[in-house]
Amino acid sequence: MILRIKNMVCDRCVMVVRSELERLGCRVCDVRLGEAEIGEELTPERKRELAARLAELGFELLEDRRARLIEAVKNAVIGLVRGSEVVPDVRLSDYLQERLRVDYRQISALFSETEGRTIEKYFIAQKIERVKELLVYDELSLGEIAFRLGYSSVAHLSAQFKQVTGLTPSRYKLSGGGRRRTLDRV
């Protein structure tokens, strides 16, 4: 049985969900961002118990097909931004359509309707959160960060950063970087 779970955005989330499933006595086959595979069907009672426990931890068991698709889009975007050292040079629409096996126009319309913003704006917000994180770590130059996140130039990164945050990257770095958000709140 595959369970779709909202707000799984990092490896720690995967560990927490795996732990909860095991605590409930489920035979866990695999847990990855946005879903868990278990080796049995859950009774409605156990499913409610799992949903309640996941809700206490900030997750949500997804039943609705549309909600599952939105969560799959978010997980795919997060995976694109954070899944490798350098964001691959691909068109977002092609990447999502190939990854999710759903027409991009359908994905885009549903996402905009449900989330109140476009997938592209969500993608940019995820990239900016990653930039904030890398700025705080202070291990890379702005040029290296721009390259890693697929920006055409430092100027493009800086302009987009300021548009989203209201600060330049250097001003953000000087401020101590206290304005970061968790991935599920981006």
C-alpha positions in Angstrom: 0.0 0.0 0.0 1.3 3.4 -0.9 0.5 6.3 1.4 0.9 9.9 0.2 2.0 12.3 2.9 2.1 16.1 2.7 4.9 18.2 4.1 7.7 15.6 3.8 10.4 17.9 2.6 13.7 16.5 3.9 15.6 13.4 5.0 14.6 14.1 8.6 10.9 14.0 7.6 11.5 10.6 5.9 13.1 9.3 9.2 10.3 10.6 11.3 7.6 9.1 9.1 9.4 5.8 8.9 9.7 5.8 12.7 6.0 6.5 13.2 5.0 3.8 10.8 7.2 1.3 12.6 5.9 2.4 15.9 2.3 1.7 14.7 3.5 -1.8 13.7 3.5 -1.3 9.9 5.8 -3.4 7.7 7.7 -0.6 6.0 9.0 -1.3 2.5 10.2 2.2 1.6 9.8 5.8 2.6 10.7 8.7 0.4 9.7 12.4 0.0 5.9 12.6 -0.1 5.2 8.9 0.2 5.6 5.7 2.1 5.1 2.1 1.0 4.0 -0.4 3.5 3.5 -4.1 3.0 -0.2 -4.3 4.1 -3.5 -2.5 3.8 -4.4 -0.3 6.8 -7.8 -0.7 8.4 -9.8 2.5 8.6 -9.1 2.6 12.3 -5.3 2.3 11.9 -5.4 4.8 9.0 -7.2 7.4 11.3 -4.6 6.7 14.0 -1.8 7.2 11.6 -3.3 10.4 10.2 -3.8 11.8 13.7 -0.2 11.0 14.7 1.2 12.5 11.4 -0.9 15.6 11.9 0.7 16.1 15.4 4.1 16.0 13.7 3.1 18.5 11.0 2.4 16.0 8.2 -0.9 15.2 6.5 -2.1 11.9 5.0 -3.3 12.7 1.6 -6.4 11.0 0.2 -7.5 13.4 -2.6 -5.9 12.8 -6.0 -5.6 16.6 -6.6 -3.9 17.1 -3.3 -1.5 14.2 -4.1 -0.6 15.8 -7.4 0.1 19.2 -5.8 2.3 17.5 -3.2 4.1 15.6 -6.0 4.8 18.9 -7.8 6.2 20.5 -4.6 8.4 17.5 -3.9 9.7 17.4 -7.5 10.5 21.1 -7.3 12.3 20.7 -4.0 14.1 17.7 -5.4 15.2 19.8 -8.4 16.5 22.6 -6.3 18.1 20.5 -3.5 18.7 17.1 -5.1 22.1 17.7 -6.5 25.0 20.1 -6.1 24.1 22.0 -9.2 20.5 22.6 -10.4 20.3 20.8 -13.8 19.8 23.1 -16.8 16.3 21.9 -17.8 13.0 23.7 -18.5 10.8 23.4 -15.4 7.8 22.5 -17.5 9.6 19.6 -19.2 11.1 18.4 -16.0 7.7 18.2 -14.2 5.8 16.7 -17.1 8.4 14.0 -17.5 8.7 13.3 -13.8 5.0 13.3 -13.0 3.8 11.9 -16.3 1.0 14.5 -16.4 0.5 17.2 -19.0 2.1 20.4 -17.7 -0.9 22.6 -18.6 -3.0 20.5 -16.3 -0.4 20.5 -13.5 0.1 24.3 -13.8 -3.6 25.1 -13.8 -4.3 22.9 -10.8 -1.3 24.3 -8.9 -2.2 27.9 -9.5 -5.8 27.3 -8.5 -4.9 25.4 -5.4 -1.9 27.3 -4.2 -2.7 30.8 -5.4 0.6 31.2 -7.2 2.2 29.7 -10.3 4.6 26.8 -10.2 7.3 29.1 -11.5 6.9 31.4 -8.5 7.1 28.4 -6.2 10.3 27.3 -7.9 11.8 30.8 -7.5 10.8 30.9 -3.9 12.5 27.5 -3.3 15.6 28.7 -5.1 15.7 31.9 -3.0 15.4 29.9 0.2 18.3 27.8 -0.9 20.3 31.0 -1.7 19.5 32.2 1.9 20.8 28.9 3.3 24.0 29.0 1.2 24.6 32.7 2.1 24.4 31.9 5.9 26.8 29.0 5.5 29.3 31.5 4.1 31.2 28.8 2.2 30.5 29.9 -1.4 30.8 33.2 -3.3 27.7 34.7 -4.8 29.0 33.7 -8.2 29.3 30.1 -7.1 25.8 30.2 -5.6 24.4 31.6 -8.8 26.1 28.9 -10.9 24.9 26.1 -8.6 21.3 27.3 -8.7 21.2 27.8 -12.5 21.1 31.6 -12.6 22.6 33.2 -15.8 24.5 35.7 -13.7 25.1 37.1 -10.3 23.1 40.2 -11.4 20.1 38.0 -12.2 20.3 36.2 -8.9 20.7 39.5 -7.0 17.7 41.1 -8.8 15.5 38.1 -8.1 16.6 37.8 -4.5 15.8 41.5 -3.9 12.5 41.2 -5.6 11.5 38.3 -3.4 13.1 39.3 -0.1 13.3 43.1 -0.3 17.1 42.8 0.4 20.2 42.4 -1.6 22.1 39.2 -1.0 24.9 41.1 0.8 22.4 43.0 3.0 20.7 39.7 3.9 24.1 38.1 4.8 25.0 41.1 6.9 21.7 40.9 8.7 22.6 37.5 10.0 20.1 35.6 7.8 17.3 35.5 10.3 14.5 35.4 7.8 14.6 31.9 6.5 11.5 29.7 6.2 11.0 26.0 6.4 10.6 24.3 3.1 6.9 23.4 3.7 6.2 27.1 4.4 7.8 28.4 1.2 
